[in-house]
Amino acid sequence: MPTPPPRKKRLVRAGLLAAAAGYFASRPVEDTVDGQLKCEKWIRDDDSKSEESKMKWWVKRLIGRPKDVRIIWPYPFTEGKLFVMTLTAGLEGYHVNVDGRHVASFPYRTGYSLEDATALSLNGDIDIESIFASSLPNSHPSFAPERYLEMSEQWRAPPLPTEPVELFIGILSAASHFAERMAVRKSWMMYTRKSSNVVARFFVALNGKKEVNAELKKEAEFFQDIVIVPFIDTYDLVVLKTVAIAEYGVRVVPAKYVMKCDDDTFVRIDSVLDQVKNVGNDKSVYVGSINYFHRPLRSGKWAVTYEEWPEALYPNYANGPGYVISSDIARYIVSEFDNQTLRLFKMEDVSMGMWVEKFNRTRRAVEIRHDVRFYQSGCYNGYFTAHYQSPQHMICLWRKLQSGSARCCNVR
C-alpha cells in the first residue's frame, strides 16, 4: 500500500482527549480504572529538547543525571500509518489500546449504565479502514438480579396507609435497574418505613426482553413497591410515567404533594418537605431547580424538531431528577389526560413546566420556588437531592445522613 503524501498542518486527532491528558502523568493507584492508569506517559519528561539517539540517551542515563529520567513510550499515532485501536468496557470504565498497548482509560460517569450507550463515534482527521465488533453480550452485563436483590422482609414496602399522606414520591426506573432500586430501598427509602406520612413507589415500563420482565415481576410481587406501566420503555414515552405518578398520588395514595425523581437520585425527604412547607399550605406550588428561558436544541443527539416543539423557548421548568408539585396541579394533569386535552412532549420535565404554566394561566396562580439544592449535575454538600449517584454512593450518602452529615461521597 503506497504511503499517502504528508499534509501540512494536519493533526491526527484520534484519541485527542487521551493525547492531551497524556502530557500530565497519572498518579499511581488513585488515578486508575480497573487497575489501569488513566493516562500512560507518551513523551519524555526530562525537559530535554534535543533529539538524542537511543544509544546516547542510554549512555547519559547510565552515567546519571541530576533529574530522574523514566523510560516512556513514543506517541502512538503517526501520520499516514495504519494502526489498530481497541476499545473495551470494564467494570469501572472504558479502556483504549493502540496496536496492542494500553494508552488510556476513562471512568464511567457517576450513575452511568452500559445499556445507556447507543453509539460509538470517532472524531478527528482520521480515515477508518474497517470496524469489527465482538463479544457483544446478549443482555446487559448488570442483568443478574440475584447479585443485587436481597429477598428480605426488612426491605419490603409497608402496606399503603388508609389516610391521605403529606408526600408521595414517584421514582422513575428502568426494568433492568435492579441494583439501583435495591440501593434506594436500603438508603433514603428507609425514611418511608419510619413515617406513615410519606410513600414512595418505583414506576417501571416493560423491557424488550422477556427474561427481564419475568425478573421484574418477581421483584414487584415480593417488594410491593413497583408500579409497572403497560408499555415498552422508550425515551419518548417517559412522559407517560410522569402522568402515572400524578395519577397514583391523586387516586391511589392521596397526597398533599407529589414528587418525581429518578432512581439515581438521592433524596433528603425531611429537607424537601421543609422546603415545600415554607411556600405555604394554601398555595399551589412547584418546587425544584428551575430552568429559565431555555431554548430547544435543533441539532445533535438531543435535537428537537419544529414539529415536536415549534416555539422558540421552553416554559420555565424544574430539572427532571427531582421536583415537587402540589396535589391540585397533579389532579389537573390527570383530568386533562383523561379528557385527552393534555399536551404531551417527549421531555417529561419540560412537559411538567408546560402543564404548570397552563394551570397558572387558566386555573390558579402557582408559587414557583427555585432552589439549586435540588441538584441536577451530581452532588454537592448541603444538597436536597443529589443526582447521578451510583448504588454504592446511595448507601454512602445514607450512612452519612444517619450520622448527621449532608456531605457528598464522590467529592474529594
Backbone torsions as a table, in degrees:
resi	resn	phi	psi	omega
1	MET	NA	124.2	-179.1
2	PRO	-66.9	145.1	178.7
3	THR	-77.7	126.9	-179.2
4	PRO	-65.8	149.4	-179.0
5	PRO	-64.9	146.9	180.0
6	PRO	-66.5	145.7	177.2
7	ARG	-110.4	135.3	-177.2
8	LYS	-70.7	143.4	175.1
9	LYS	55.1	33.6	-179.8
10	ARG	-101.1	134.9	176.9
11	LEU	-116.6	126.6	172.8
12	VAL	-80.7	113.1	-170.0
13	ARG	-104.0	13.1	176.3
14	ALA	-61.1	127.8	-178.0
15	GLY	69.0	36.4	-174.9
16	LEU	-63.3	-39.8	179.6
17	LEU	-62.0	-43.1	178.9
18	ALA	-65.5	-37.9	-179.5
19	ALA	-64.6	-43.7	-179.8
20	ALA	-62.8	-43.3	-179.3
21	ALA	-69.8	-22.5	-176.5
22	GLY	-66.0	-17.0	179.3
23	TYR	-77.5	-7.3	178.0
24	PHE	-118.5	122.1	-174.8
25	ALA	-64.4	134.8	173.7
26	SER	-70.5	144.2	174.8
27	ARG	-81.4	133.8	-177.9
28	PRO	-63.0	152.2	174.7
29	VAL	69.5	-61.3	-172.4
30	GLU	-75.3	-23.3	178.4
31	ASP	-108.9	57.6	179.0
32	THR	-123.3	155.9	175.1
33	VAL	-127.7	117.4	-174.8
34	ASP	53.4	34.3	179.1
35	GLY	83.8	-5.1	179.2
36	GLN	-97.3	142.3	176.1
37	LEU	-62.4	141.4	177.8
38	LYS	-60.2	-41.7	-178.9
39	CYS	-137.3	119.1	172.8
40	GLU	-72.9	155.9	-179.8
41	LYS	-88.8	122.7	-172.2
42	TRP	-108.5	-11.4	-175.9
43	ILE	-127.3	160.9	176.5
44	ARG	-65.2	139.9	-179.0
45	ASP	-119.9	29.8	-179.5
46	ASP	-103.7	15.5	177.2
47	ASP	63.8	13.8	179.8
48	SER	-84.5	128.5	179.9
49	LYS	-99.2	-8.4	-177.4
50	SER	-78.2	153.2	179.0
51	GLU	-98.0	83.1	-177.3
52	GLU	-82.3	151.1	173.9
53	SER	-73.3	160.6	179.6
54	LYS	-59.2	-39.6	-178.5
55	MET	-64.3	-43.6	-179.3
56	LYS	-63.3	-41.1	-177.9
57	TRP	-62.6	-43.9	-179.5
58	TRP	-66.1	-39.6	178.3
59	VAL	-59.3	-47.8	-178.9
60	LYS	-63.6	-37.2	-179.8
61	ARG	-66.6	-38.9	179.2
62	LEU	-68.4	-38.7	178.9
63	ILE	-66.6	-39.1	179.2
64	GLY	111.7	145.1	176.3
65	ARG	-133.3	158.1	179.6
66	PRO	-64.0	-25.2	-179.8
67	LYS	-113.3	138.4	-179.9
68	ASP	-65.6	135.8	177.9
69	VAL	-118.3	125.3	-178.2
70	ARG	-100.4	151.2	174.6
71	ILE	-74.7	127.2	-179.2
72	ILE	-133.9	167.9	-175.3
73	TRP	-99.0	153.6	177.4
74	PRO	-72.2	159.4	176.7
75	TYR	-54.8	130.8	-167.3
76	PRO	-79.9	-6.6	-178.8
77	PHE	-114.3	135.0	-179.9
78	THR	-128.4	136.8	-179.8
79	GLU	-56.9	127.9	175.4
80	GLY	77.8	5.6	-177.3
81	LYS	-112.5	131.5	178.4
82	LEU	-67.9	146.7	173.9
83	PHE	-145.2	158.9	177.6
84	VAL	-111.7	118.9	177.6
85	MET	-108.1	130.3	179.8
86	THR	-115.7	128.4	177.9
87	LEU	-113.3	121.8	179.1
88	THR	-123.9	153.9	179.1
89	ALA	-110.6	125.8	178.3
90	GLY	-106.7	-164.9	179.4
91	LEU	-72.1	-33.3	-174.8
92	GLU	-105.0	-22.4	-177.3
93	GLY	179.7	-170.3	180.0
94	TYR	-90.8	150.8	179.2
95	HIS	-130.8	134.5	-177.8
96	VAL	-113.4	125.1	174.6
97	ASN	-118.8	139.1	175.6
98	VAL	-120.9	123.1	-177.8
99	ASP	50.6	40.4	174.8
100	GLY	86.1	-3.8	-179.1
101	ARG	-112.0	132.7	179.1
102	HIS	-65.7	131.9	179.6
103	VAL	-121.0	-30.8	-177.2
104	ALA	-161.9	155.3	174.1
105	SER	-136.7	146.4	-179.1
106	PHE	-130.3	122.2	179.2
107	PRO	-71.2	149.3	172.8
108	TYR	-64.4	150.3	174.1
109	ARG	-69.0	157.1	-178.7
110	THR	-58.8	130.1	179.1
111	GLY	85.3	0.9	-176.8
112	TYR	-75.5	140.7	173.6
113	SER	-120.2	141.5	-178.9
114	LEU	-58.4	-31.1	-178.7
115	GLU	-66.9	-15.5	177.7
116	ASP	-74.9	-18.1	-179.0
117	ALA	-75.4	126.9	-178.2
118	THR	-116.9	-13.1	-177.2
119	ALA	-161.5	160.9	173.4
120	LEU	-121.9	128.6	-180.0
121	SER	-125.2	142.2	175.2
122	LEU	-117.7	125.1	-179.0
123	ASN	-113.2	146.1	174.9
124	GLY	128.1	-179.5	-176.8
125	ASP	-84.8	78.9	-173.4
126	ILE	-144.9	138.7	177.5
127	ASP	-101.0	123.9	-179.0
128	ILE	-93.8	121.0	179.3
129	GLU	-83.4	-44.1	-179.1
130	SER	-162.7	158.7	177.3
131	ILE	-130.6	133.6	179.6
132	PHE	-130.0	127.3	178.7
133	ALA	-113.5	133.6	179.7
134	SER	-143.2	166.8	177.1
135	SER	57.4	34.3	176.7
136	LEU	-78.5	128.5	-176.7
137	PRO	-72.4	151.1	175.4
138	ASN	-71.3	-28.6	175.8
139	SER	-138.1	165.7	-177.1
140	HIS	-61.1	139.5	-177.8
141	PRO	-55.2	-26.6	-178.9
142	SER	-78.4	-5.9	-178.4
143	PHE	-75.6	82.3	174.4
144	ALA	-153.5	71.4	-171.7
145	PRO	-57.1	-27.6	179.5
146	GLU	-63.4	-19.2	178.3
147	ARG	-75.9	-21.5	-171.9
148	TYR	-116.3	-39.9	-172.5
149	LEU	-75.0	124.7	175.7
150	GLU	-107.1	100.0	-176.5
151	MET	-74.8	69.6	-179.4
152	SER	-116.3	141.1	-179.4
153	GLU	-58.2	-28.4	-175.6
154	GLN	-66.6	-20.0	-179.6
155	TRP	-97.9	-2.2	179.9
156	ARG	-73.0	148.2	178.9
157	ALA	-73.9	140.4	175.8
158	PRO	-69.6	162.6	178.0
159	PRO	-58.4	150.8	178.9
160	LEU	-64.4	139.3	178.5
161	PRO	-67.1	152.4	179.6
162	THR	-86.0	-15.6	-179.6
163	GLU	-107.3	158.2	175.7
164	PRO	-57.4	150.9	-178.1
165	VAL	-114.5	169.0	179.8
166	GLU	-75.5	-44.7	-173.0
167	LEU	-140.9	131.0	169.6
168	PHE	-111.7	132.0	-178.6
169	ILE	-115.8	119.4	173.9
170	GLY	-100.3	126.5	-174.8
171	ILE	-111.3	116.4	177.5
172	LEU	-74.3	131.5	-179.5
173	SER	-146.0	160.7	176.2
174	ALA	-103.1	153.7	-173.2
175	ALA	-56.3	-38.3	-175.6
176	SER	-87.3	3.7	-177.9
177	HIS	-85.6	57.4	-179.5
178	PHE	-63.4	-44.6	-177.4
179	ALA	-64.3	-40.9	-179.2
180	GLU	-62.9	-45.1	-179.2
181	ARG	-66.1	-39.5	-179.8
182	MET	-64.2	-37.8	179.3
183	ALA	-66.7	-37.8	177.3
184	VAL	-65.2	-43.6	179.2
185	ARG	-58.8	-36.8	-174.8
186	LYS	-90.4	1.3	-179.6
187	SER	-123.1	-110.6	-169.3
188	TRP	-68.5	-21.8	177.2
189	MET	-67.9	-15.6	175.6
190	MET	-57.6	-29.0	179.4
191	TYR	-57.5	-38.7	-176.4
192	THR	-70.5	-19.4	177.9
193	ARG	-81.3	-17.6	179.9
194	LYS	-98.3	-15.4	-177.5
195	SER	-127.1	127.4	177.1
196	SER	-82.3	1.1	-177.2
197	ASN	-93.9	-5.0	-178.6
198	VAL	-133.6	133.6	178.0
199	VAL	-127.9	139.5	178.2
200	ALA	-131.5	141.9	177.9
201	ARG	-142.1	146.1	173.3
202	PHE	-85.4	141.3	175.7
203	PHE	-116.6	115.3	-170.5
204	VAL	-129.5	130.7	173.7
205	ALA	-91.3	169.5	-177.0
206	LEU	-75.3	152.8	178.1
207	ASN	-97.3	159.2	178.8
208	GLY	-73.0	-11.9	-178.9
209	LYS	-106.4	128.7	-176.3
210	LYS	-62.6	-36.0	-177.4
211	GLU	-67.1	-33.0	177.3
212	VAL	-67.4	-43.3	179.7
213	ASN	-64.8	-35.1	178.3
214	ALA	-63.9	-43.4	178.2
215	GLU	-67.5	-37.0	178.3
216	LEU	-62.2	-42.0	179.9
217	LYS	-62.3	-42.7	177.9
218	LYS	-60.7	-44.6	-179.9
219	GLU	-61.8	-44.3	-178.6
220	ALA	-64.1	-40.5	-178.5
221	GLU	-66.9	-34.8	-177.9
222	PHE	-79.6	-50.6	-171.7
223	PHE	-83.3	-20.6	176.5
224	GLN	58.4	32.9	-179.1
225	ASP	-131.5	16.9	-177.9
226	ILE	-118.6	130.9	171.3
227	VAL	-105.4	114.4	-180.0
228	ILE	-91.4	116.9	178.6
229	VAL	-90.1	139.0	-165.3
230	PRO	-85.6	62.7	171.8
231	PHE	-154.7	160.9	178.0
232	ILE	-73.9	133.7	-174.7
233	ASP	-68.2	119.9	171.7
234	THR	-141.3	158.9	-178.1
235	TYR	-60.1	-40.1	-176.3
236	ASP	-67.2	-18.6	-177.4
237	LEU	-104.1	4.1	179.1
238	VAL	-58.3	-32.6	-178.9
239	VAL	-58.7	-29.1	178.8
240	LEU	-70.0	-28.5	173.9
241	LYS	-64.1	-38.4	179.8
242	THR	-65.8	-39.8	175.1
243	VAL	-61.8	-41.6	179.3
244	ALA	-63.2	-37.6	177.1
245	ILE	-62.5	-45.4	179.0
246	ALA	-61.2	-42.9	-179.7
247	GLU	-64.3	-42.6	179.9
248	TYR	-62.9	-38.9	-179.3
249	GLY	-76.5	-6.8	178.3
250	VAL	-108.3	-42.9	-170.5
251	ARG	-103.6	-33.8	-176.5
252	VAL	-93.0	-51.1	177.1
253	VAL	-121.9	84.6	-178.4
254	PRO	-55.0	121.5	-175.5
255	ALA	-129.0	150.2	177.3
256	LYS	-70.7	-36.2	178.7
257	TYR	-132.4	148.3	178.7
258	VAL	-122.3	127.8	179.5
259	MET	-114.9	141.8	172.5
260	LYS	-116.3	137.0	174.3
261	CYS	-149.4	175.7	178.6
262	ASP	-103.8	163.7	-177.2
263	ASP	-76.4	-3.4	172.2
264	ASP	-108.9	22.2	177.3
265	THR	-109.2	125.6	174.5
266	PHE	-91.0	132.1	-173.5
267	VAL	-118.5	126.1	169.3
268	ARG	-89.9	92.0	-169.8
269	ILE	-60.8	-43.3	-178.7
270	ASP	-61.3	-40.6	-179.9
271	SER	-69.0	-38.5	177.3
272	VAL	-62.5	-45.3	179.5
273	LEU	-62.4	-42.6	178.5
274	ASP	-60.1	-41.7	-179.0
275	GLN	-65.8	-41.2	-179.8
276	VAL	-67.1	-41.8	-178.3
277	LYS	-66.6	-24.8	178.8
278	ASN	-65.0	-21.0	-179.5
279	VAL	-71.7	-37.1	-178.4
280	GLY	125.5	135.1	-173.6
281	ASN	-69.4	-24.7	-173.5
282	ASP	-97.3	11.5	-175.6
283	LYS	-111.2	154.0	168.9
284	SER	-80.4	130.5	-172.2
285	VAL	-130.2	152.7	176.1
286	TYR	-143.1	109.8	-170.0
287	VAL	-122.7	133.6	176.9
288	GLY	169.1	-167.3	173.2
289	SER	-89.9	106.9	-168.8
290	ILE	-88.7	134.3	172.0
291	ASN	-96.1	124.5	-178.5
292	TYR	-107.5	133.1	171.7
293	PHE	57.7	39.5	176.2
294	HIS	-78.5	144.5	178.3
295	ARG	-105.3	143.8	176.2
296	PRO	-69.1	143.4	175.6
297	LEU	-79.9	131.5	-177.4
298	ARG	-101.5	-1.6	177.5
299	SER	-148.1	164.4	179.1
300	GLY	93.4	-172.4	-174.1
301	LYS	-60.2	-38.8	-175.4
302	TRP	-102.3	31.3	-176.9
303	ALA	-64.7	142.9	175.7
304	VAL	-120.6	126.3	-177.8
305	THR	-77.8	163.3	177.4
306	TYR	-67.7	-27.4	176.0
307	GLU	-67.9	-37.1	179.5
308	GLU	-73.6	-41.7	-178.9
309	TRP	-145.1	94.7	-176.6
310	PRO	-74.8	-21.2	-176.7
311	GLU	-70.8	156.0	-178.9
312	ALA	-77.2	-27.3	-177.4
313	LEU	-126.4	152.5	168.0
314	TYR	-81.8	156.8	169.1
315	PRO	-67.6	161.7	174.2
316	ASN	-63.4	129.1	-174.6
317	TYR	-144.6	152.4	178.8
318	ALA	-85.0	143.9	177.9
319	ASN	-59.3	138.7	-171.8
320	GLY	-61.8	-30.7	-176.5
321	PRO	-61.1	-16.5	177.9
322	GLY	-175.1	115.5	174.9
323	TYR	-153.6	164.0	-175.7
324	VAL	-131.0	139.6	171.9
325	ILE	-125.8	156.6	175.1
326	SER	-79.7	161.4	-172.0
327	SER	-65.6	-28.4	-180.0
328	ASP	-66.8	-34.7	175.4
329	ILE	-68.1	-41.8	178.4
330	ALA	-61.1	-43.0	179.0
331	ARG	-63.0	-39.4	178.5
332	TYR	-61.7	-43.3	179.7
333	ILE	-60.9	-46.0	-179.3
334	VAL	-64.0	-42.1	179.3
335	SER	-63.5	-43.8	178.0
336	GLU	-63.3	-38.1	178.9
337	PHE	-66.7	-43.9	179.2
338	ASP	-61.5	-35.6	-178.7
339	ASN	-86.0	2.3	179.9
340	GLN	59.1	33.2	177.1
341	THR	-114.5	5.2	-179.1
342	LEU	-84.4	121.2	177.9
343	ARG	-75.1	128.1	-178.4
344	LEU	-109.3	138.0	177.8
345	PHE	-134.3	145.6	-171.2
346	LYS	-64.2	-25.3	177.4
347	MET	-89.1	107.6	-170.2
348	GLU	-66.0	-34.4	-179.5
349	ASP	-69.5	-38.2	174.9
350	VAL	-65.1	-39.4	178.0
351	SER	-58.4	-44.3	179.1
352	MET	-61.3	-42.7	176.6
353	GLY	-60.0	-38.1	178.8
354	MET	-65.8	-43.3	179.6
355	TRP	-66.7	-41.3	178.9
356	VAL	-64.1	-40.5	178.8
357	GLU	-60.3	-43.8	180.0
358	LYS	-68.0	-40.2	176.4
359	PHE	-59.7	-44.7	179.6
360	ASN	-62.0	-35.0	-176.7
361	ARG	-81.3	-32.9	-171.2
362	THR	-111.8	-19.4	-174.8
363	ARG	-117.0	-64.0	-172.0
364	ARG	-157.9	146.9	179.3
365	ALA	-62.9	137.9	-178.9
366	VAL	-109.9	131.9	173.6
367	GLU	-84.6	111.4	180.0
368	ILE	-97.9	122.8	-177.4
369	ARG	-114.1	115.0	179.3
370	HIS	-96.0	129.9	177.8
371	ASP	-148.1	120.4	-177.3
372	VAL	-69.5	-10.5	178.6
373	ARG	-71.7	-11.9	163.8
374	PHE	-82.3	82.6	-162.8
375	TYR	-84.3	133.2	-175.2
376	GLN	-89.9	-37.2	-165.0
377	SER	-97.4	12.9	-179.2
378	GLY	142.4	-121.7	-179.7
379	CYS	-140.1	142.8	166.0
380	TYR	-143.5	153.1	-173.1
381	ASN	-57.4	134.4	-178.4
382	GLY	90.0	11.4	-177.1
383	TYR	-59.1	156.2	162.8
384	PHE	-97.1	-44.4	171.9
385	THR	-130.7	142.3	179.0
386	ALA	-122.4	120.5	-175.3
387	HIS	-93.4	167.0	177.2
388	TYR	57.4	39.4	179.4
389	GLN	-95.0	127.2	176.9
390	SER	-71.1	163.8	175.7
391	PRO	-54.0	-38.3	179.0
392	GLN	-64.5	-40.7	179.7
393	HIS	-69.9	-31.5	176.1
394	MET	-57.2	-49.8	-179.0
395	ILE	-64.9	-40.3	179.2
396	CYS	-62.3	-46.2	-179.8
397	LEU	-62.3	-39.2	179.6
398	TRP	-64.6	-42.6	178.6
399	ARG	-62.9	-41.7	178.4
400	LYS	-64.2	-41.2	-178.8
401	LEU	-65.0	-36.8	178.0
402	GLN	-65.1	-26.5	178.4
403	SER	-90.5	3.8	176.6
404	GLY	93.4	13.4	-177.5
405	SER	-117.5	127.2	176.0
406	ALA	-102.8	51.9	-179.2
407	ARG	-106.2	151.7	-175.8
408	CYS	-76.0	162.3	178.8
409	CYS	-104.5	-18.0	-174.2
410	ASN	-107.3	19.6	178.5
411	VAL	-119.6	123.5	-179.6
412	ARG	-77.4	NA	NA
